[in-house]
Amino acid sequence: MKLRVKTGDTVKILTGKDNGKTGKVVQTFPKLGRVVVEGLNVCKRHLRTKKQGEKGQTIEFSMPISASNVQIVGEDGKARRHKHRNRTKGNERGVTGEKAPAEAKRTVPKGEEKVEEDKKKNV
């Protein structure tokens, strides 16, 4: 499964105990389809003493959650679908804030491409 979320993205949690909270993606696991979000889905682990007389420790760390349960948040603070990451509509910018490259814009509408190709073949 291809992950649409990348390390460093700001995401919103859609389900679970941290529903509605936002955080930054720290780590991704593409083969497992999971991501680790900083400060969210925190679990505690108890460590035993290694030497006699020492105290045990309790460590908190973020556990991975399914990538399908997160949604990318844009610079304006609104959650968006992953396919709108780099799209621009007029003067609006995508999630990354970068404008779409000039060569990505279509100069010829979809249906007219075939018509132009046919005209070139006939000439």
N, CA, C and O atoms as a DFTB+ gen file, in Angstrom:
492 C
 N C O
     1  1       0.836      -1.180       0.000
     2  2       0.000       0.000       0.000
     3  2       0.881       1.244       0.000
     4  3       1.828       1.348       0.780
     5  1       0.563       2.170      -0.870
     6  2       1.332       3.397      -0.954
     7  2       0.832       4.380       0.099
     8  3      -0.369       4.626       0.210
     9  1       1.759       4.937       0.869
    10  2       1.381       5.916       1.888
    11  2       1.272       7.290       1.259
    12  3       2.165       7.710       0.523
    13  1       0.199       7.985       1.538
    14  2       0.007       9.342       1.035
    15  2       0.570      10.366       2.010
    16  3       0.713      11.542       1.673
    17  1       0.888       9.920       3.213
    18  2       1.412      10.798       4.249
    19  2       2.921      10.642       4.308
    20  3       3.436       9.525       4.259
    21  1       3.625      11.750       4.414
    22  2       5.081      11.716       4.450
    23  2       5.585      12.240       5.791
    24  3       4.860      12.937       6.501
    25  1       6.815      11.908       6.132
    26  2       7.424      12.399       7.358
    27  2       7.496      13.920       7.314
    28  3       7.920      14.502       6.316
    29  1       7.081      14.548       8.391
    30  2       7.101      16.007       8.462
    31  2       5.760      16.648       8.183
    32  3       5.582      17.834       8.460
    33  1       4.800      15.892       7.635
    34  2       3.458      16.426       7.380
    35  2       2.726      16.665       8.700
    36  3       2.942      15.947       9.676
    37  1       1.876      17.661       8.720
    38  2       0.986      17.873       9.850
    39  2      -0.322      17.153       9.532
    40  3      -0.909      17.342       8.467
    41  1      -0.765      16.326      10.475
    42  2      -1.956      15.519      10.232
    43  2      -2.956      15.659      11.375
    44  3      -2.609      16.059      12.486
    45  1      -4.206      15.317      11.070
    46  2      -5.286      15.309      12.051
    47  2      -5.711      13.861      12.250
    48  3      -5.868      13.120      11.279
    49  1      -5.898      13.454      13.503
    50  2      -6.328      12.095      13.815
    51  2      -7.843      12.014      13.654
    52  3      -8.568      12.857      14.180
    53  1      -8.324      11.003      12.929
    54  2      -9.748      10.876      12.635
    55  2     -10.484       9.935      13.583
    56  3     -11.688      10.095      13.783
    57  1      -9.798       8.965      14.170
    58  2     -10.456       7.989      15.027
    59  2      -9.618       7.708      16.265
    60  3      -8.446       8.077      16.331
    61  1     -10.229       7.053      17.242
    62  2      -9.510       6.611      18.431
    63  2      -9.544       7.609      19.570
    64  3     -10.305       8.576      19.544
    65  1      -8.708       7.364      20.572
    66  2      -8.730       8.188      21.782
    67  2      -8.213       9.603      21.539
    68  3      -8.527      10.512      22.307
    69  1      -7.426       9.801      20.485
    70  2      -6.887      11.122      20.157
    71  2      -7.645      11.779      19.008
    72  3      -7.092      12.634      18.315
    73  1      -8.886      11.397      18.799
    74  2      -9.710      11.907      17.704
    75  2      -9.781      13.435      17.719
    76  3     -10.100      14.035      18.745
    77  1      -9.480      14.065      16.572
    78  2      -9.575      15.515      16.437
    79  2      -8.290      16.256      16.732
    80  3      -8.186      17.442      16.419
    81  1      -7.305      15.595      17.325
    82  2      -6.041      16.256      17.645
    83  2      -5.136      16.282      16.421
    84  3      -5.259      15.439      15.532
    85  1      -4.219      17.260      16.377
    86  2      -3.276      17.366      15.271
    87  2      -1.857      17.197      15.785
    88  3      -1.564      17.469      16.949
    89  1      -0.987      16.748      14.905
    90  2       0.411      16.556      15.257
    91  2       1.251      16.362      14.009
    92  3       0.730      16.282      12.897
    93  1       2.557      16.287      14.210
    94  2       3.515      16.146      13.113
    95  2       3.931      14.679      12.979
    96  3       4.182      14.005      13.978
    97  1       4.001      14.194      11.744
    98  2       4.418      12.809      11.491
    99  2       5.921      12.705      11.705
   100  3       6.702      13.415      11.072
   101  1       6.317      11.801      12.614
   102  2       7.720      11.625      12.958
   103  2       8.344      10.491      12.162
   104  3       9.503      10.572      11.755
   105  1       7.565       9.426      11.940
   106  2       8.091       8.229      11.292
   107  2       6.976       7.548      10.513
   108  3       5.813       7.605      10.912
   109  1       7.328       6.902       9.399
   110  2       6.339       6.170       8.612
   111  2       6.798       4.735       8.405
   112  3       7.995       4.458       8.340
   113  1       5.841       3.833       8.303
   114  2       6.106       2.425       8.020
   115  2       5.256       2.038       6.807
   116  3       4.143       1.541       6.979
   117  1       5.757       2.256       5.580
   118  2       4.963       2.026       4.369
   119  2       4.485       0.580       4.206
   120  3       3.355       0.362       3.768
   121  1       5.303      -0.398       4.543
   122  2       4.904      -1.795       4.367
   123  2       3.780      -2.180       5.319
   124  3       2.945      -3.023       4.990
   125  1       3.758      -1.567       6.495
   126  2       2.713      -1.853       7.476
   127  2       1.521      -0.909       7.330
   128  3       0.453      -1.168       7.886
   129  1       1.699       0.182       6.586
   130  2       0.637       1.160       6.409
   131  2       0.363       1.947       7.681
   132  3      -0.786       2.273       7.980
   133  1       1.426       2.255       8.436
   134  2       1.267       2.939       9.717
   135  2       2.179       4.165       9.792
   136  3       3.195       4.251       9.101
   137  1       1.785       5.111      10.651
   138  2       2.586       6.315      10.884
   139  2       2.655       6.591      12.381
   140  3       1.762       6.209      13.137
   141  1       3.738       7.267      12.800
   142  2       3.898       7.693      14.190
   143  2       3.725       9.200      14.215
   144  3       4.430       9.924      13.512
   145  1       2.776       9.677      15.036
   146  2       2.503      11.108      15.155
   147  2       3.031      11.576      16.499
   148  3       2.760      10.970      17.536
   149  1       3.786      12.659      16.467
   150  2       4.457      13.180      17.660
   151  2       3.447      13.579      18.749
   152  3       2.559      14.398      18.513
   153  1       3.600      12.986      19.942
   154  2       2.776      13.340      21.090
   155  2       1.379      12.736      21.106
   156  3       0.608      13.020      22.022
   157  1       1.031      11.917      20.129
   158  2      -0.303      11.303      20.077
   159  2      -0.187       9.784      20.115
   160  3       0.841       9.220      19.741
   161  1      -1.257       9.128      20.573
   162  2      -1.285       7.680      20.765
   163  2      -0.138       7.241      21.679
   164  3       0.610       6.316      21.365
   165  1      -0.024       7.927      22.812
   166  2       1.074       7.703      23.758
   167  2       0.779       6.476      24.611
   168  3      -0.323       6.319      25.137
   169  1       1.777       5.611      24.739
   170  2       1.683       4.425      25.578
   171  2       2.818       4.451      26.595
   172  3       3.845       5.097      26.382
   173  1       2.619       3.738      27.708
   174  2       3.643       3.667      28.760
   175  2       4.254       2.278      28.784
   176  3       3.560       1.276      28.615
   177  1       5.563       2.231      28.998
   178  2       6.278       0.967      29.178
   179  2       7.008       1.020      30.518
   180  3       7.623       2.030      30.857
   181  1       6.938      -0.054      31.262
   182  2       7.613      -0.131      32.554
   183  2       8.910      -0.907      32.369
   184  3       8.905      -2.023      31.848
   185  1      10.019      -0.312      32.796
   186  2      11.323      -0.958      32.690
   187  2      11.753      -1.469      34.051
   188  3      11.589      -0.790      35.065
   189  1      12.297      -2.655      34.063
   190  2      12.809      -3.241      35.295
   191  2      14.133      -2.598      35.671
   192  3      14.756      -1.900      34.871
   193  1      14.543      -2.847      36.895
   194  2      15.848      -2.358      37.327
   195  2      16.925      -3.248      36.732
   196  3      16.750      -4.461      36.619
   197  1      18.036      -2.640      36.355
   198  2      19.141      -3.421      35.800
   199  2      20.160      -3.762      36.885
   200  3      20.799      -4.814      36.849
   201  1      20.299      -2.851      37.852
   202  2      21.213      -3.090      38.963
   203  2      20.414      -3.123      40.255
   204  3      19.335      -2.538      40.356
   205  1      20.960      -3.812      41.228
   206  2      20.275      -3.904      42.508
   207  2      20.303      -2.538      43.199
   208  3      21.340      -1.875      43.235
   209  1      19.180      -2.132      43.736
   210  2      19.105      -0.847      44.428
   211  2      18.579       0.281      43.547
   212  3      18.212       1.340      44.056
   213  1      18.538       0.070      42.232
   214  2      17.993       1.080      41.317
   215  2      16.481       1.004      41.317
   216  3      15.899      -0.023      41.667
   217  1      15.846       2.104      40.919
   218  2      14.395       2.103      40.765
   219  2      14.033       1.802      39.319
   220  3      14.791       2.113      38.400
   221  1      12.872       1.196      39.128
   222  2      12.378       0.970      37.778
   223  2      11.884       2.282      37.177
   224  3      11.695       3.269      37.889
   225  1      11.679       2.284      35.879
   226  2      11.261       3.512      35.193
   227  2       9.992       3.262      34.387
   228  3       9.709       2.142      33.962
   229  1       9.251       4.320      34.193
   230  2       8.093       4.287      33.305
   231  2       8.389       5.230      32.154
   232  3       8.616       6.421      32.367
   233  1       8.387       4.702      30.925
   234  2       8.711       5.502      29.737
   235  2       7.452       5.671      28.901
   236  3       6.707       4.713      28.695
   237  1       7.211       6.891      28.417
   238  2       6.086       7.167      27.526
   239  2       6.613       7.390      26.114
   240  3       7.598       8.104      25.923
   241  1       5.963       6.782      25.126
   242  2       6.343       7.012      23.737
   243  2       5.147       6.818      22.822
   244  3       4.177       6.151      23.182
   245  1       5.226       7.403      21.640
   246  2       4.124       7.351      20.675
   247  2       4.160       6.047      19.903
   248  3       5.204       5.639      19.394
   249  1       3.011       5.398      19.823
   250  2       2.883       4.153      19.075
   251  2       2.358       4.456      17.678
   252  3       1.677       5.463      17.484
   253  1       2.661       3.600      16.696
   254  2       2.158       3.809      15.332
   255  2       0.640       3.626      15.259
   256  3       0.061       2.811      15.977
   257  1       0.015       4.403      14.375
   258  2      -1.413       4.238      14.092
   259  2      -1.575       4.064      12.593
   260  3      -0.680       4.402      11.818
   261  1      -2.705       3.542      12.196
   262  2      -2.963       3.281      10.781
   263  2      -2.991       4.590       9.994
   264  3      -3.565       5.582      10.443
   265  1      -2.375       4.582       8.832
   266  2      -2.315       5.783       7.993
   267  2      -3.693       6.167       7.472
   268  3      -3.913       7.315       7.084
   269  1      -4.620       5.216       7.460
   270  2      -5.964       5.537       7.002
   271  2      -6.751       6.334       8.035
   272  3      -7.813       6.874       7.727
   273  1      -6.237       6.408       9.251
   274  2      -6.914       7.136      10.324
   275  2      -6.371       8.542      10.519
   276  3      -6.696       9.197      11.509
   277  1      -5.550       9.014       9.590
   278  2      -5.041      10.384       9.670
   279  2      -5.377      11.122       8.382
   280  3      -5.557      10.509       7.330
   281  1      -5.459      12.445       8.477
   282  2      -5.757      13.277       7.316
   283  2      -4.802      14.459       7.323
   284  3      -4.553      15.054       8.372
   285  1      -4.265      14.801       6.158
   286  2      -3.303      15.889       6.037
   287  2      -3.984      17.222       6.350
   288  3      -5.117      17.469       5.937
   289  1      -3.270      18.074       7.087
   290  2      -3.778      19.404       7.428
   291  2      -2.948      20.424       6.651
   292  3      -1.718      20.363       6.649
   293  1      -3.633      21.363       5.992
   294  2      -2.954      22.386       5.203
   295  2      -2.397      23.500       6.063
   296  3      -2.571      23.512       7.282
   297  1      -1.723      24.438       5.413
   298  2      -1.139      25.571       6.123
   299  2      -2.214      26.469       6.722
   300  3      -1.962      27.183       7.693
   301  1      -3.413      26.434       6.144
   302  2      -4.507      27.254       6.656
   303  2      -5.211      26.591       7.837
   304  3      -6.133      27.172       8.411
   305  1      -4.785      25.371       8.210
   306  2      -5.359      24.682       9.365
   307  2      -6.524      23.786       9.048
   308  3      -7.090      23.173       9.953
   309  1      -6.908      23.688       7.776
   310  2      -8.031      22.833       7.384
   311  2      -7.519      21.466       6.955
   312  3      -6.482      21.356       6.301
   313  1      -8.261      20.420       7.332
   314  2      -7.907      19.064       6.919
   315  2      -8.316      18.874       5.463
   316  3      -9.375      19.339       5.042
   317  1      -7.452      18.177       4.686
   318  2      -7.714      17.957       3.264
   319  2      -7.502      16.507       2.910
   320  3      -6.869      15.750       3.646
   321  1      -8.039      16.140       1.775
   322  2      -7.790      14.803       1.259
   323  2      -6.389      14.768       0.654
   324  3      -5.885      15.785       0.179
   325  1      -5.763      13.588       0.674
   326  2      -4.381      13.479       0.239
   327  2      -4.188      13.846      -1.223
   328  3      -3.117      14.334      -1.582
   329  1      -5.172      13.633      -2.075
   330  2      -4.973      13.895      -3.498
   331  2      -4.908      15.393      -3.798
   332  3      -4.486      15.780      -4.887
   333  1      -5.313      16.232      -2.862
   334  2      -5.259      17.673      -3.062
   335  2      -3.971      18.284      -2.510
   336  3      -3.892      19.497      -2.315
   337  1      -2.974      17.453      -2.263
   338  2      -1.724      17.923      -1.666
   339  2      -1.080      19.038      -2.494
   340  3      -0.733      20.075      -1.930
   341  1      -0.910      18.868      -3.787
   342  2      -0.202      19.846      -4.611
   343  2      -1.092      20.545      -5.616
   344  3      -0.593      21.290      -6.460
   345  1      -2.385      20.330      -5.551
   346  2      -3.280      20.947      -6.518
   347  2      -3.503      22.411      -6.191
   348  3      -3.512      22.820      -5.030
   349  1      -3.682      23.185      -7.248
   350  2      -4.027      24.586      -7.045
   351  2      -5.291      24.885      -7.820
   352  3      -5.527      24.308      -8.881
   353  1      -6.086      25.763      -7.307
   354  2      -7.314      26.160      -7.974
   355  2      -7.284      27.680      -8.028
   356  3      -7.507      28.338      -7.011
   357  1      -7.015      28.244      -9.192
   358  2      -6.898      29.696      -9.303
   359  2      -5.684      30.174      -8.529
   360  3      -4.560      29.763      -8.817
   361  1      -5.899      31.027      -7.563
   362  2      -4.799      31.544      -6.758
   363  2      -4.598      30.765      -5.461
   364  3      -3.642      31.023      -4.729
   365  1      -5.492      29.808      -5.165
   366  2      -5.348      29.029      -3.943
   367  2      -4.142      28.108      -4.073
   368  3      -3.842      27.604      -5.155
   369  1      -3.464      27.898      -2.968
   370  2      -2.302      27.023      -2.968
   371  2      -2.646      25.709      -2.291
   372  3      -3.566      25.648      -1.475
   373  1      -1.910      24.655      -2.628
   374  2      -2.141      23.343      -2.047
   375  2      -1.624      23.264      -0.627
   376  3      -1.313      24.289      -0.020
   377  1      -1.531      22.066      -0.095
   378  2      -1.100      21.853       1.280
   379  2       0.325      22.332       1.482
   380  3       0.637      22.926       2.514
   381  1       1.200      22.079       0.504
   382  2       2.601      22.431       0.662
   383  2       2.854      23.914       0.453
   384  3       3.914      24.414       0.828
   385  1       1.901      24.630      -0.140
   386  2       2.071      26.061      -0.353
   387  2       2.813      26.394      -1.631
   388  3       3.034      27.569      -1.926
   389  1       3.202      25.385      -2.395
   390  2       3.936      25.625      -3.637
   391  2       2.961      25.693      -4.801
   392  3       1.928      25.024      -4.803
   393  1       3.303      26.508      -5.786
   394  2       2.460      26.567      -6.981
   395  2       2.730      25.350      -7.850
   396  3       3.827      24.791      -7.830
   397  1       1.734      24.947      -8.604
   398  2       1.894      23.825      -9.517
   399  2       2.837      24.235     -10.639
   400  3       2.776      25.378     -11.093
   401  1       3.721      23.328     -11.108
   402  2       4.625      23.680     -12.198
   403  2       3.873      24.022     -13.474
   404  3       2.788      23.498     -13.726
   405  1       4.463      24.916     -14.288
   406  2       3.798      25.395     -15.499
   407  2       3.546      24.264     -16.494
   408  3       2.518      24.260     -17.171
   409  1       4.477      23.296     -16.594
   410  2       4.312      22.222     -17.572
   411  2       3.216      21.244     -17.149
   412  3       2.749      20.456     -17.971
   413  1       2.801      21.282     -15.892
   414  2       1.746      20.390     -15.436
   415  2       0.375      20.858     -15.905
   416  3      -0.559      20.058     -15.961
   417  1       0.235      22.130     -16.241
   418  2      -1.049      22.642     -16.696
   419  2      -1.315      22.173     -18.121
   420  3      -0.410      22.153     -18.955
   421  1      -2.545      21.801     -18.389
   422  2      -2.926      21.333     -19.715
   423  2      -3.238      22.527     -20.596
   424  3      -3.990      23.418     -20.201
   425  1      -2.658      22.548     -21.793
   426  2      -2.958      23.614     -22.744
   427  2      -4.095      23.208     -23.666
   428  3      -4.820      24.057     -24.184
   429  1      -4.248      21.889     -23.869
   430  2      -5.284      21.364     -24.743
   431  2      -6.260      20.568     -23.892
   432  3      -5.831      19.718     -23.112
   433  1      -7.559      20.814     -24.017
   434  2      -8.534      20.022     -23.264
   435  2      -8.440      18.545     -23.620
   436  3      -7.995      18.188     -24.711
   437  1      -8.860      17.691     -22.696
   438  2      -8.694      16.242     -22.850
   439  2      -9.253      15.693     -24.151
   440  3      -8.548      14.956     -24.840
   441  1     -10.467      16.010     -24.514
   442  2     -11.103      15.439     -25.699
   443  2     -10.483      15.894     -27.004
   444  3     -10.573      15.186     -28.007
   445  1      -9.854      17.067     -27.014
   446  2      -9.321      17.621     -28.249
   447  2      -7.954      17.064     -28.619
   448  3      -7.497      17.280     -29.741
   449  1      -7.279      16.348     -27.705
   450  2      -5.968      15.772     -28.011
   451  2      -6.067      14.774     -29.164
   452  3      -5.250      14.794     -30.084
   453  1      -7.071      13.908     -29.106
   454  2      -7.241      12.888     -30.136
   455  2      -7.561      13.521     -31.479
   456  3      -7.101      13.051     -32.520
   457  1      -8.344      14.580     -31.455
   458  2      -8.709      15.262     -32.696
   459  2      -7.466      15.841     -33.357
   460  3      -7.304      15.738     -34.573
   461  1      -6.588      16.450     -32.566
   462  2      -5.357      17.035     -33.113
   463  2      -4.425      15.957     -33.652
   464  3      -3.798      16.140     -34.695
   465  1      -4.329      14.812     -32.930
   466  2      -3.489      13.717     -33.405
   467  2      -4.005      13.162     -34.747
   468  3      -3.221      12.862     -35.647
   469  1      -5.323      13.032     -34.862
   470  2      -5.918      12.531     -36.097
   471  2      -5.650      13.489     -37.260
   472  3      -5.383      13.044     -38.376
   473  1      -5.718      14.779     -37.012
   474  2      -5.443      15.773     -38.056
   475  2      -3.998      15.678     -38.541
   476  3      -3.731      15.817     -39.735
   477  1      -3.061      15.442     -37.612
   478  2      -1.660      15.319     -37.986
   479  2      -1.418      14.061     -38.834
   480  3      -0.595      14.075     -39.749
   481  1      -2.127      12.997     -38.531
   482  2      -1.965      11.741     -39.281
   483  2      -2.520      11.884     -40.697
   484  3      -1.947      11.338     -41.640
   485  1      -3.610      12.601     -40.857
   486  2      -4.239      12.777     -42.153
   487  2      -3.447      13.686     -43.073
   488  3      -3.565      13.567     -44.293
   489  1      -2.649      14.587     -42.533
   490  2      -1.913      15.551     -43.367
   491  2      -0.671      14.975     -43.941
   492  3       0.052      15.662     -44.662
